[in-house]
Amino acid sequence: MNFDDTPQEAAFRAEARAWLEANVPTETELSGLDEVGRAKFWQKRKSDGGWACITWPKQFGGRGASTVEQVIFNQEEARLDTPYMGSYFSIGQGMAAPTIMTYGSEEMMARFLPKLASGEEIWCQLFSEPSAGSDLAALQTRAEKEGDDWIVNGQKVWTTVAQYASYAILVTRTDPSVPKHKGMTYFCVDMKSPGIEVRPIKQMSGGSSFNEVYLTDVRIPDSMRLGEIGKGWRVALTTLMNERASIGGGNVGANFESVKALAKRLEIDGEPAIEDSTVRQKLASWYVEEAGLKFTEMRTLSALSRGDEPGPESSIGKLVAGVKGQDMASFAIDLLEQQGIQWDPEQDELEDAVFVQNFMSLPGLRIAGGTDEIMLNIIAERVLGLPPEPRVDKNIPFSDVPTGI
């Protein structure tokens, strides 16, 4: 595969670079805004300039560009010091939007997609539940039809940015009398609806990006349903494939270049750490892993450019990226010795604090979007074609599945 820009791509890159360099917000423009406000400011500026969600159709806030052009824009944006975007828009733009485009009505697309592109509305994902573990199909949040509405009761957990979200994508159980994968229905829900309570979870990384969400007699119009009643698992798969592509794309946390630079600065027994054979061996291994991630991501991008949905290969990227990032952060902390555990969230000038922050936050990534074990099962069964694990609850009504509750 040739990774050089074509003449058309080179021209697009030059145009994107020029716009970005001329429009990066100044500190004066961002003064007085918190992190979320800064992210919204930058997203709105990109949207106004025609550079937000550029692969989307123009009528929904994009510019009808190709997937490759989106990658080029992302590469050019990453070169500059732009406001931190975190996960504020990734769920809405990377997971909810593709699902709405696939299953939503024209009215839903016209209502939600432009505000997703502009950053006016943040979305979250109400999937995981305390009693379901990594088995999304074991969810117990109930939705019962009442006239033209659905009444929803249940609890969700590990919900990223729920405290900032205007809307959410939600999977519920609507028929417990059929096997678990057949009785689910998928909705969009207004997070300001009566009966929704959000409780942030304090994480060991010092942040509170995850939340518990309680739903008590929440009323959702049937017009907010995505897909057919009882076919929510099929809709959820579209979301999950895009989620794993998003989480697994590129490098997360510590990477080869950051650890290599650290090894050049530090010493082991009076010699540069980069000269130590053990250090070099580990760096070489991580370089190979990052190359594998890059080319696996290119396969996914090639599929997207053909109009295909992300496939199970996205699970490879998610699995490898999380483990690699945590291993590299741990190794960097070891190289730094006592200095490696210094971390004060209020002292951003601690140059190497990023490694301990990565180490503390990456376990969450290895759970989000499916645990390592779930990813291994997907790769084994759907990529390698190995026999599936026995599933004793596969063909029995969900109401008959022992829960231990």
CORURNOR-V262918 format. One record per residue. SS is DSSP state (2 for helix, 1 for strand, 0 for the rest). BURIAL is 1 if it has 24 or more other ideal C-beta (glycine too) atoms within 12 Angstrom, else 0. Layout:
((SS/BURIAL) (SS/BURIAL))
This chain:
((0/0) (0/0) (0/0) (0/0) (0/0) (0/0) (2/0) (2/0) (2/1) (2/0) (2/0) (2/1) (2/1) (2/0) (2/1) (2/1) (2/1) (2/0) (2/1) (2/1) (2/0) (2/0) (2/1) (0/1) (0/1) (0/0) (2/0) (2/0) (2/0) (2/0) (0/0) (0/0) (0/0) (0/0) (2/0) (2/1) (2/0) (2/1) (2/1) (2/1) (2/1) (2/1) (2/1) (2/1) (2/1) (2/1) (2/1) (2/0) (0/1) (0/0) (0/1) (0/1) (0/1) (0/1) (0/1) (0/1) (0/0) (2/0) (2/0) (2/1) (0/1) (0/1) (0/1) (0/0) (0/1) (0/1) (2/1) (2/1) (2/1) (2/1) (2/1) (2/1) (2/1) (2/1) (2/0) (2/1) (2/1) (2/0) (0/0) (0/0) (0/0) (0/1) (0/1) (0/0) (0/1) (0/0) (0/1) (0/1) (0/1) (2/1) (2/1) (2/1) (2/1) (2/1) (2/1) (2/1) (2/1) (2/1) (2/1) (2/1) (2/1) (2/1) (2/1) (0/1) (0/0) (2/0) (2/0) (2/1) (2/1) (2/0) (2/0) (2/1) (2/1) (2/1) (2/1) (2/1) (2/1) (2/1) (0/1) (0/1) (0/1) (0/1) (1/1) (1/1) (1/1) (1/1) (0/1) (0/1) (0/1) (0/0) (0/0) (0/1) (0/0) (0/1) (0/1) (2/1) (2/1) (2/1) (0/1) (0/1) (0/1) (1/1) (1/1) (1/0) (1/0) (1/0) (0/0) (0/0) (1/0) (1/1) (1/1) (1/1) (1/0) (1/1) (1/1) (1/1) (0/1) (0/1) (0/1) (0/1) (0/1) (2/1) (2/1) (2/1) (0/1) (0/1) (1/1) (1/1) (1/1) (1/1) (1/1) (1/1) (1/1) (0/1) (0/1) (0/1) (0/0) (0/1) (1/1) (2/1) (2/1) (2/1) (0/1) (1/1) (1/1) (1/1) (1/1) (1/1) (1/1) (1/1) (0/1) (0/0) (0/1) (0/0) (0/0) (1/1) (1/0) (1/1) (1/0) (1/0) (0/1) (0/0) (0/0) (0/0) (0/1) (0/0) (0/0) (0/0) (0/1) (0/1) (1/1) (1/1) (1/1) (1/1) (1/1) (1/0) (1/0) (1/1) (1/1) (1/1) (1/0) (2/0) (2/0) (2/1) (1/1) (1/1) (0/1) (0/0) (0/1) (0/1) (1/1) (2/1) (2/1) (2/1) (2/1) (2/1) (2/1) (2/1) (2/1) (2/1) (2/1) (2/1) (2/1) (2/1) (2/1) (2/1) (2/1) (2/1) (0/1) (0/1) (0/1) (0/1) (0/1) (0/1) (0/1) (2/1) (2/0) (2/1) (2/1) (2/1) (2/0) (2/1) (2/1) (2/0) (2/0) (0/1) (1/0) (1/0) (0/0) (0/0) (1/0) (1/0) (2/1) (2/1) (2/0) (0/0) (2/0) (2/0) (2/1) (2/0) (2/0) (2/1) (2/1) (2/0) (2/0) (2/1) (2/0) (2/0) (2/1) (2/1) (2/0) (2/1) (2/1) (2/1) (2/0) (2/1) (2/1) (2/1) (2/1) (2/1) (2/1) (2/0) (2/0) (2/1) (2/0) (0/0) (0/0) (0/0) (0/1) (0/1) (0/1) (0/1) (0/1) (2/1) (2/1) (2/1) (2/1) (2/1) (2/1) (2/1) (2/1) (2/1) (2/1) (2/1) (2/1) (2/1) (2/1) (2/1) (2/1) (2/1) (2/1) (2/1) (2/1) (2/1) (2/1) (2/1) (2/0) (2/0) (2/0) (2/1) (2/0) (0/0) (0/1) (0/0) (0/0) (0/0) (0/0) (0/0) (0/0) (0/0) (0/0) (0/1) (2/1) (2/1) (2/1) (2/1) (2/1) (2/1) (2/1) (2/1) (2/1) (2/1) (2/1) (2/1) (2/1) (0/1) (0/1) (0/1) (0/1) (0/1) (0/1) (2/1) (2/0) (2/1) (2/1) (2/1) (2/1) (2/1) (2/1) (2/0) (2/0) (2/0) (2/0) (0/0) (0/0) (0/0) (0/0) (0/0) (0/0) (0/0) (0/0) (0/0) (0/0) (0/0) (0/0) (0/0) (1/0) (2/1) (2/0) (2/0) (0/1) (0/0) (0/0) (0/0) (0/0))
